[in-house]
């Protein structure tokens, strides 16, 4: 889809910032009108150097740890979204990790959330974030982590895939929260005293399809996963955005971006809302959706792969996609007219994936099949950071 050259683009038990009942009532009407991401919009994607990331080089493929691969990653963040630093220049992060193996797709069946340090641009693996047998799933999938104002307690929101102890791996997905105390200084901080494990919110079958209804085939798994925390600086409301599948759809391609809002009146501290964006009939997976506020506008981003578009078309490339709005729960318009922020270059259409845009508009991802169509090779490590430039509904990317 792109030319192969660099672009010059454009909790506590009840989470802090929970809204009043009045503000919840005010957002409810907006939530009944999810924004559709349509084939007409996707058809506007054009082949251009302005819509691709630069080619990954061999020198970029630097393993985080010997015999360990990492992929979906996120910082331990302040409520503002900015990464937390143990000390200046030493950020605390998390990522999915698994032993390196011959078939890289097998990593999903052994995924654990690891704690990492980002030190002067280099990465160090600190091992599993949660103790063995703490998570309620058979695997741990993507999420987010928020540190409290005292910088002593971390709340992790994550996807529990399957059930602990199941004999045959299932693809059931539930979103949980848990808390831990940050202990220790450099060189090896750690999270201890894990507690308050609870399901953040339960799937509403009126809006979200069961994750037991899809197959385990890559690209066809149904979603209720990937929670991403966002605090709206305009009113202090806290949200979790996540990847879901639309209930009642007639299509196998029914991905949505779901949302929950912090609510002190809810038993878990969160109230599930209907989807805010739907790709029904177009795309099966709007993965790792997250929101960034920039220049008084809200930007919603997600990752998707070329093979999860409905082959009946129109289809788009594997890439980072996004929309912009003046409000956080509705009125979304696709960036660049199509939703595509940038894609991988044509020679390596799967070279990176799982992009996360930080508040400073830097973008992290992991190296996937970086050698491309001629000689595939799985990286399993961090890709070089990119940087976005946003101007209303236009975006550009640069190294």
N, C-alpha and C positions, 0 to 999 in steps of 0.2 A: 504494500500500500504506500510505502514511503521510499524515497530515494535513500540510498545508503550513505548519507553524509550528515554531519551535524546540522541541527536546526538553528536558525537564528530567529526564534519566535518571540512571535509573541507567545469506701463510703462508710461514711458512717451508716448506722442502721437505717436512718432516714437521711438521704443525701442532702448536703448543704445546698441551699438555693432552691429548695422545693417550693413550687408556686402555691398560691392560695387557691381555694376552690373557685373564686371568681375568675382568675386568669385561666384556669382549666376550662371553664365554661366558654370563655372567649375564643379559645383555639379550636373547640370541638367542631364548629361548622366548617372551618377551613379544612379540617382533617377528612371530611367526607368527600373531598374532591382531589384525589391523587393526580399528580401531573403525569400524563402519558409520555413516554419516550417512544417515538414512532418510526416506522420505516421511512416515511417521507423525510424525516430529519436525517436519518442515517444515510439516505441516498445522496445527501449533500456533501458527504465526505469525498474529497478529491485527492489524487496523488500529488503530493507536494513536499518539498524539503521543509516547509514550515509546519509539517504535522508529523515529524518523526524525531526520535531520539538518536543520539550518535551511536556508532557501532562500538560494541564491547571488544576490547583487546585482551590478549593473553595476560598482559601485565595487570589488568584489572581484577583477575580471578585470584584473590588472596583468601585462602580458607581461614575461617574464624578459629577452628580447632582441628587437630588431627583426627581423621576418621569420623567427624561430625559434620552434618550439613545443616544449614539454617535457611529458613525462608521467611514467611510473613513476620514482620517485625514492627514494634512500636516502642516509643520511649515511655518510661515512667514520667508522667507529665504532671505539671501543676494544673489546677482547675482551668487556668487560662489556655491550656493546650501546649504551653512551652515546656520543653524537656527539663527535667530536674537534674541538677548536677550535685554529686556527692561533694565535690570540690570543683573549683573552676577548671574547665577543660576535661572533666571526668563525668560524663552523663551515664545515667543508669537506664538500660533498655531491657526489653524482653523480645524473644523471637521463638517461633516454633523450631524444634530441633529433633534430629533423629540420627542414628548411626548411618554412615554412608554405606550404600549397598548397590548391587549391580543394576537393579531396576529402580530408578529414582522415584517412581510413583508409589513404591512400597513405603516410602517415608510417612505418608499420611496415616498408615496403620500403626505407626509407632510414635506418633507425634507427642512431644512433651514441650511445655513452655519452659524455656531456659532464661536465666538472668544473665545479662551481659553488661560489660563496661565499654563505652566508647571513649577512648583516650587519645586526644590529639589526632582524631581521624582513624585510629586503629581500633580493632575490636578484640575483646577478651571474653571467653566463655566462663561463666561462674557456676555452671551446672543447673539442674532443674530448679525452678523457682519454688514449686510446691513440693512437699514431701511425698514419698511413695504412698499410695492408697488413700490420699486425701481427696483427690478429685473424684466426683461421682461418675465420670465417664470411663470408657476403656481407652480413650485418647483425649488429648487436650488440643483444641483448635483455637483459632485466633480470637483476640480480644483487645483490651486496653487496660491501662493502670493509672491511677490517680493518687498522688501523695497529698496528705492533709497539710493544713497551714503551718503546723508545727514541724513538718518534714520528718515525722517519726513513724507514721502509719500509712501503709499503702493499701488501697482498695483495688483489687483485680476483678475485672469483668471479663469472662471468658466463655468459650463454647465447650461444653461437655459433649463429646461425640460418643454415641453408644452408651453402654452401661457397664460399670465396673464389674468384672467377673463374668461377663457374658462369654459363652463358649464359641459363638460365631459372631464376628464383628458386624454390628448393625450401623446404620447411618442416621439413627435418631440424633437430633441435635437439640440441646437445651442451653439456655443462657443463665449462667450462675455468677454470683459475686462472692468474694471472700476477702478477708483482711489479714494483714500481717504487720509485724513491727520491723522497721528497718533498724538493723543492728550492725555495728562494726564500721571501721574506717577503711580507707584504702590500705593495702591493695585488694582486699576481699570483703566488701560489704555483703550482707546477706539479709534475707527475709526470714523471720522466725515467728513462732507462736501464731501459726495460721489458725483462723477462727471465723465464726459467723458465716459459714458456708450456707448459702441459700439460693434458691432459684429466683432470679431477679423478677421475672414475670413469666406467666404461662401463656402458651400460644392460644390465640383466639381463633377457633375454626371458622368463624364468619369471615375472617380476612386473610388468614395465613394457612396455607396447605400443610398437612402433616408431612414431616420429613421421612416417615416410614413408607410413603407412597411411591418414591422414586427408586431407581436402581442404584447400585454401587458403581456403575460405569462412570469413568471420568467425564465430566461435562453434563451428566444427566442427573446428578444428585440434587435433590430438593434441599432448600435452604431455610434455616432458622438459626443464624450464626453471625459471628464477626461483630460483636458489639463495639461501638466507638463512642466515647464520652465527649459531650460538648456542652459548655456553659455559655449561655447567651449573655454577652456583656451588657446588653440593653436592659434586661430585666432580672438577671440572675437565675433564670430557670435552667435546670439541668436536663439534658436529653441523652438517651442512648439511641444511636442509629444502627441498623443491622441489615444483613441480607436475608431476604425471605422469598417465599413462593406464593403466588396469588391463589387464594381459595376459590373454588368454583370455576376455574378457567377451563376452556375447551381446548387449550393448546398445551403442548409439552414444553413450550418456551414461555414461561410465566414468571420471570424474576421480578421482584419488587425491592424497593428500599423501605424497610419498616422503621418505626420509631416508637419510643417510650418516653414519658416525661416523669420527672421526679414528683411524687405526690405523698405528702405526709399522711394522708388518709388511707393510703393503700397499705396492705399488710406487709409488703416487702419494701415499701418506699418508692415503688415505681408503678406507673399506670401505662398499660399498653395502649397504643393508638393505632388506627388504620394506616396502611402504607401511604407514603408521601410521593413516591414515584413508582410507576408501573411500566414494565416492558412486556406486557402480555401480548403474545403472538410474535414477539420480536427476538427475545433473548432470555436464556434460562438462568443466568447468574450475574447479578450486579454485586460483585464481591467487595468486601471491606469498605462499605460506604462510610464517609466521614465528612464533617462540615468544618469549614474555616471561614472566619469573618475577616473581610479585607475591605478597607475604605467604605465602610457603612453598607456593604453588601454581604450576603451569605453565599458561599460557594460549596456546593455538594459534589464530592468526587467519588468515583467507584472504579474498580478494575474489572475488565471482562476479556474473554478470549474469543478469537475468531470462530472457533469451532462450536461455541455455545449460542451463536446466532441461529435463528430459524433458517435452514438452507433454502427455503422458498424465497428468501430475500425480502428486502435488501439486507446485506451483511456488512459488517465492519471488521477492521483488523483487531488483533490483540493490542490493547492499549489502555491508557487512562482516559476516562470519560468524566464529564461534569456538566453541572447546570448552575445557574445563578439566579438569585431572587432578592427582593427587598425584605422578605419575611422568611422566617426559618422553617415554617411548616407548609408553605404553599406558594403558588405563583412562580414556579421554576421555569426557566427558559434555557435551552441547550446552549452551551458555550460554542462559539464559532458556527452557530447555526445547525450543527449536526450532533453536538455532544462530545465529539472527539477532541481531547486536549492534545495528546500525541500518541503515536504508535511506535512499535519497534520497526527497524529498517527491513526492507524486503528481503535482503540476504539472510537475515536472522530474525524471522517473524515472531519467535518465542524467546528472544534472548534475555528479557527481563520481565518480571511480573510483580503483582501485589504492591502497587505504588501507594505511598502514604505522603500526603502533603502536610507539612508542618506550618505553624502560624507565620513563620518568616518566609514561606513559600518555597523552602527547600523541599526536595522530594527524594525519599528513599524507596528502594525496591530490592529484590534479590535477583541474582544471576541464575537464569533457568537454562534453556538450551542455547548456549551462547555461540557455538561454532556455526549454527545455522543449518540450512537444508542439506549442505554438501557433506557435513561431518558432525552430526549432533553430539553434544557433550553437555552434561548437567553441571552447573557451577556450584549451587548450594552454598552461596555466600552473598555478602552484601554487594550490590552494584554501586558504582560511583554515584554520589548525590547529583541531582539535577536541580535547576531553579526555574520556577515559573515567573512569568510576568503577566499580571491580570489588569485589564482595562475594561471595566464594565462586562460586556458579554464576549469579549475577545481574550484569548490566551495565547501566549507564546512560551517556548521552553528553550533554555540554554544550559550548557554543561556547568 
